[in-house]
Structures are given as structure tokens and as C-alpha cells.
Amino acid sequence: MKNIVYLIKNSDSNGFWYEILTFENNEKKVIEIVDTDFIFVDNLHYFANIEFDNNDKATIKWMFPYFEKEPKKWIQSIMTNELIASELSESWGWKLIVSKLARAIKNSIDEKKLTSWETELLRLFNFEIFEKYKLKTFFLELLVMIKSLIRPSIVSNYEFLENPYLLFEEYETSISFESIDQFYLQFLKGDKESELRISNLILYETKKVENSNSTLIIPNILKWKVTKNLHIDDLTYENYLNKLLDTDKLRKIGSKLTLSSTYKKERYIYDFLFKLNSVKQKKINFEPSDICSEEQNEAVKKALQNSVSLVTGLPGSGKTFVVKEIVNNLLKKFDSKNIALVTPTGKAASNLMQKTDFESKTIHSYFDLLAKIDEEPINFSYLKVLIIDEFSMVNISVFYDVITKLTNLEKLILVGDINQLPAIGAGNLLTDISEWSIIENTNLTKNYRAILAPDIFETISKVLKNDSEITNFKNVKLVHSNTENLQATIINVYLKNLATVDVLDKDIIIPIKSGDYGVFEINKKIQELIFKNKEPIKKTKYKKFYVGDKVNQTVNNYEDEIFNGQVAILDQDEKDEKLFLKFKHKSVNITKTKTNKWSEIDLAYANTIHKFQGSENDYIIVVISKEYNYLNTMKMIYTAISRAKKKLIIVGDMNYFIYELIPNLKNKKVETNLKLFIWNKYS
């Protein structure tokens, strides 16, 4: 339960300061402010409660009922200028205040002269206070973001209040559609069934379909998603839809619909690959390596001789080894600075660099995909060769953003496993491109990991063939459990059956995060049993940590060179009691008070299958349940069971797994414009 706190103003001859009083434990905390914060902070307690978590991070809780009951009282309280108070109180409404604020911000950006009320509003909603004290709001943050997000080039025609959904179009990674929609309905008092809202719902629901990879949607399904909670007749809906088609927001492709923006990206990708693949390569001398198999040498040769090539194969087939050989041969012709080796995740990049002895980075960091709008773009004209590993995890938008930066690229090599889960987001790029007859693809079939654990590879092969003749082997164990006992069984296998296995050498992987046998609950229960009767070294709002905990790094930390997905043990120096994260190849200091470090880690006894994709470990426990049957696709199960190197333990209802799931496993149907381009279904 969050504490409710209030700001109390104090002053003396030296200036102002504030005390934050928490009524739960009577603990007072002091915040110093500067003049530019004055109006906002001084009057904050009239219209908001402030909540602090255990890390002293504050959030504002707005008291909307109070506003609606006594708007004049609120206005007169916060506005020191009587004329402003009078003007606002006479025609009270949130829309009016927001409108004035938006206009003031636009005028300040355009360097126009501000009126007194515009100056007052800008001071009242000064953005610096939010950054300084980490104050976050639900509705008001949409307003203050205007000041930091609006591009100067579109300020003149940017009508935020007329269409707040424009914010989602421009900044969908920063602001959720749901927040903007509630802002429109509750803050601007917008019509639930207005053309503006319905049109944007249509676009949003189409975008949501893309998160499941398909870029084409059946019109009737889209209509149901949009109108299921509305009272809108068919004619009105069709009218709104047709306007989106007429304005090229949507396109009709055969009997299906697609977002025009996505269609254009897919067309660009197709044209880019086709053009690059048509360029004849200068000869690179290649001699087959004695340490490579015949098919591995073939993969290296094709990569060197073609402008675009693919290397695909199961885990353990030597894809990374082939990449190393490709890089070594490329260095005979290209300078190292002309070659980029990238991958979607920081953990994969770190592993790739260790195995290839060549610098590897994440796609986002290398190509600066998270750069701010006003930053000077990097010139990548020096880049001649691009190798992307784990390409199945790359979606259309990311790939498009990358290739639009490549003006002098001579060679593109894509590496991955077509059986693994596709990217989160639009597209099924690796699978689609692998079916393109003009692009060379070497599929590595020999599995070298099978030499150490052949029955794991045999189980994987049977799953891919829908063969239910799966049983216990030396390296594969099936553990039956009904739904009621599933949580206990998972924990028992991890803590007892694998008790002698080092915590860093074993992992539980589950499709879901929530629920009794989801990642969150399993991590919590295992931690409780391991550290029973011990005091945590650190508590945060939702988590607690003990010395000895197994944790995941959840974000890329370039300063410390640790990356999302890397696993560490939380350890403590016996002499000075300093805390540190002990990763496989390095240790990083972490203190009890350095909030950002603690917010960057999670418990890692269990992980989702998506999170664990691209990783592997000696001992893997895979959880199977009929409760989330809709998630149990061929690629989901394959990705899970192919993470094990020495031992695979499958826990769940074995009758369901063997006799219902395996025979009926199939991949979800993914329909994309790119596939239609490749198969020449339309030009």
C-alpha cells in the first residue's frame, strides 16, 4: 500500500522549502526547491496527493472529483492573478486550461510573445519540476510531454487538442494508446463514438494485430475488435473505414486490410533486398577450412560470394562458428571498421563477441535507433558488410530503420533459426526471406550438441515432426503433474531433483509471467524457500533481494558493460560488506541506496520463453500446461525445449503434452505483405 503524503510549505529569510509529511509513519522528508518550481509545488497539494514508494520515487495522484465539485475554489487557489482566475472561472473546463497551455507551449516554441496568462500557465506546468523530482502523472504528463516531444517542423500544424491521438502516431514507444484514449474521454470530455475516436481505434486495433506478426487483417475481425463495446451501426463504421482508405491510412490488399505505413516499410525491405542481391560481388579468395564441416564451408562460401545470404539451423548446428569463419575471411578484404556484427539483445551480443573474437553490439546501440529526435544522425556510409545474428527476433520496423541508414552496403548476412519464435512486433522476416528463391540460404542440419546429449536432439526432432513417441531418456525426463500440484512440482524438481546443480547452470522457462505457475510467482516461491528465515539485504516496492539471489539484468547498461538478459549472483564482500553483482565474466558494484541499479534487476530462477530465446543452459525445466493452450504453438514449444544442453526436464500434464499437444502442434499463420511480394502475389 502506497503512503499518501502532502507538501507543506515553510519559509524564512533565506527562501522557501517544503516538508513532505507521511501520515502512515509520521516520517518527514525535506525537498528543496528553486524559484522556477515555485508555483507548481506551492499549489500542488490543492489538487493532488503525492505517493512515494520505498525508493523515494514520487508519483502524483490527481483528485478529479475535487476539481469537478469546486473548480472555482481550485482556480482561485492556484492563480494569483485575479484576471486569470476570473477568466478561467467564468468558462470553467479542463479543455479550456489544456487549450491555453497547448497554445502557450506552441507560442513559446515559435518564439512568439507570450501573454501574461500564457506565462503563468507555463510556470504552473513547468516541465523541469517533473524531471527534478521524478514526478509522474497520468493525464498531465501528456501535456508536459508536448513541450519536450513536439518537433519544431510540425509545430505550426500540430493540433494536439483537436486530435490527441497524433501523439501516439509520433511517439508510440513513449505514450500508450490507452492513456491517450482516457485523456480524450475523461480530460477533454470527448465523445466515445466520435469519428475521431473510432478512426483511431481502427488504426490502433490494426496495429495490435501486427504485434502478433501478421501485417494483414481480415476486415470482419477488425470490425469486431473495434465495435464490440460500442453502439455504432454498420453504415457509420464503414464510412469511417472508407475515409481511412481514402486518406491512405489503411490499404485494402485483396480481401484483407493493412496499415499503409507498414505496407510501405515492407515494400522498401523487398526492394532493398532485391536490389542488393542483384549486385555482383567482387571475388574473395576462399579455401575450405579443415575445422569446418562440408555444409559449414558451404555456408561460408555462399556468404562470401553473394550480396545477400542466409545461414539457418537448429541450436548446436554451429551457426556462430560459421559466423566466426565468415568474419575471418571478410577481414582479408575489408577493414574491421567496415564490418558490423549485431544482434537484437545485449546478452546475445556479449556471447557472440566472446565466441567470434569480433566486436558485437545490439542493433539498437550500433545504429543508434533510440536517438532523440533533435540529435544529429550518424553517417553509416563507411559500413560495407552487415551481419545480423538471431535475425528471427528482428521485426519489420527495426529492420527498416536499419537498412534506411545503409547507403554503401555491399553485403548482408542474416543468421538465425526459422523454427524459433518470431519477433515481437510486425513481420516474420527470417521465415519469409528464407522462402525467397533468389536468396542463397544454407540450412545447417548436423547438430554437434547431439553428440553430448543425443536424446535431447531426438526429442526436438520428434516435436518438429508431430511425433508423440516421446518418453524418458538419459537426458530427457518427463515429470507428470496435474494443474493443482503444478507449482509445487516445478519447485520440487528445481530445488530437490536438481539440488546438486549450480544455480547458474539451471533454469525454469515458462510461457507466462502471471498466475500460480507463472514466472513471477515461481521466482517468489523459490526465493522464499531458499532464504527461509533470513533477512533481505534490500527491499523495494514490489521486490526483495537476498545475498545469494540469482538475478537477471533487465536493461542494457553500457557504462558497466552488462546487458539485458545477463545473469548474476547478488554477492557481498565479507570484509567491507559492499554488495556487488557477480556476472560470469565480471563483477559490478551495487549499493543499498543506488536505486537505478536495483530497478535494473529481477529474480532469475524462472524466465519466460520469449525472454530466454537466444540463451541456453545445461539444465532446463520446461513447464507445460493446458491452461495456456493458446500459447502452445510449435515455435513456442520448440524454442523452450531447444534451450537445454545437458538435460531437459518437461513438467506438466503428460497426457495432454504427448497425446493432445504434440500431434496437433502447428505454427500460427502469419500473413505479411513481404511474403506476397516474394511470391509475386501483387506488385
C-alpha positions, 0 to 999 in steps of 0.5 A: 500500500502506497503512503499518501503524503502532502507538501507543506510549505515553510519559509524564512529569510533565506527562501522557501522549502517544503516538508513532505509529511507521511501520515502512515509513519509520521516520517518527514522528508525535506525537498528543496526547491528553486524559484522556477518550481515555485508555483507548481509545488506551492499549489500542488497539494490543492489538487493532488496527493503525492505517493512515494514508494520505498525508493523515494520515487514520487508519483502524483495522484490527481483528485478529479472529483475535487476539481469537478465539485469546486473548480472555482475554489481550485482556480482561485487557489492556484492563480494569483492573478485575479484576471486569470482566475476570473477568466478561467472561472467564468468558462470553467473546463479542463479543455479550456486550461489544456487549450491555453497551455497547448497554445502557450507551449506552441507560442513559446516554441515559435518564439512568439510573445507570450501573454501574461496568462500564457506565462503563468500557465507555463510556470504552473506546468513547468516541465523541469519540476517533473524531471527534478523530482521524478514526478509522474502523472497520468493525464498531465504528463501528456501535456508536459510531454508536448513541450519536450516531444513536439518537433519544431517542423510540425509545430505550426500544424500540430493540433494536439487538442483537436486530435490527441491521438497524433501523439501516439502516431509520433511517439508510440514507444513513449505514450500508450494508446490507452492513456491517450484514449482516457485523456480524450474521454475523461480530460477533454470530455470527448465523445466515445463514438466520435469519428475521431475516436473510432478512426483511431481505434481502427488504426490502433486495433490494426496495429495490435494485430501486427504485434502478433506478426501478421501485417494483414487483417481480415476486415470482419475481425477488425470490425469486431475488435473495434465495435464490440463495446460500442453502439455504432451501426454498420453504415457509420463504421464503414464510412469511417473505414472508407475515409481511412482508405481514402486518406491512405491510412489503411490499404485494402490488399485483396480481401484483407486490410493493412496499415499503409505505413507498414505496407510501405516499410515492407515494400522498401525491405523487398526492394532493398533486398532485391536490389542488393542481391542483384549486385555482383560481388567482387571475388574473395579468395576462399579455401575450405577450412579443415575445422569446418564441416562440408555444409559449414564451408558451404555456408561460408562460401555462399556468404562470401560470394553473394550480396545477400545470404542466409545461414539457418539451423537448429541450436548446436548446428554451429551457426556462430562458428560459421559466423566466426569463419565468415568474419575471418575471411571478410577481414582479408578484404575489408577493414574491421571498421567496415564490418558490423556484427549485431544482434537484437539483445545485449546478452546475445551480443556479449556471447557472440563477441566472446565466441567470434573474437569480433566486436558485437553490439545490439542493433539498437546501440550500433545504429543508434535507433533510440536517438532523440529526435533533435540529435544529429544522425550518424553517417553509416556510409563507411559500413560495407558488410552487415551481419545480423545474428538471431535475425528471427527476433528482428521485426519489420520496423527495426529492420527498416530503420536499419537498412534506411541508414545503409547507403554503401552496403555491399553485403548482408548476412542474416543468421538465425533459426526459422523454427524459433519464435518470431519477433515481437512486433510486425513481420516474420522476416527470417521465415519469409526471406528464407522462402525467397528463391533468389536468396542463397540460404544454407540450412545447417542440419548436423547438430554437434550438441547431439553428440553430448546429449543425443536424446535431447536432439531426438526429442526436438526432432520428434516435436518438429515432426508431430511425433508423440513417441516421446518418453524418458531418456538419459537426458530427457525426463518427463515429470507428470503433474496435474494443474493443482500440484503444478507449482509445487512440482516445478519447485520440487524438481528445481530445488530437490531433483536438481539440488546438486546443480549450480544455480547458474547452470539451471533454469525454469522457462515458462510461457507466462509471467502471471498466475500460480505457475507463472514466472513471477510467482515461481521466482517468489516461491523459490526465493522464499524457500531458499532464504527461509528465515533470513533477512533481505539485504534490500527491499523495494516496492514490489521486490526483495533481494537476498545475498545469494539471489540469482538475478537477471539484468533487465536493461542494457547498461553500457557504462558497466558493460552488462546487458539485458538478459545477463545473469548474476549472483547478488554477492557481498564482500565479507570484509567491507560488506559492499554488495556487488553483482557477480556476472560470469565474466565480471563483477559490478558494484551495487549499493543499498541506496543506488536505486537505478541499479536495483530497478535494473534487476529481477529474480532469475530462477524462472524466465519466460520463453520469449525472454530466454530465446537466444540463451541456453543452459545445461539444465532446463525445466520446461513447464507445460500446461493446458491452461495456456493452450493458446500459447502452445504453438510449435515455435513456442514449444520448440524454442523452450525445449531447444534451450537445454544442453545437458538435460531437459526436464518437461513438467506438466500434464503428460497426457495432454503434452504427448497425446493432445499437444504434440500431434496437433502442434502447428505454427500460427499463420502469419500473413505479411505483405513481404511474403506476397511480394516474394511470391509475386502475389501483387506488385 
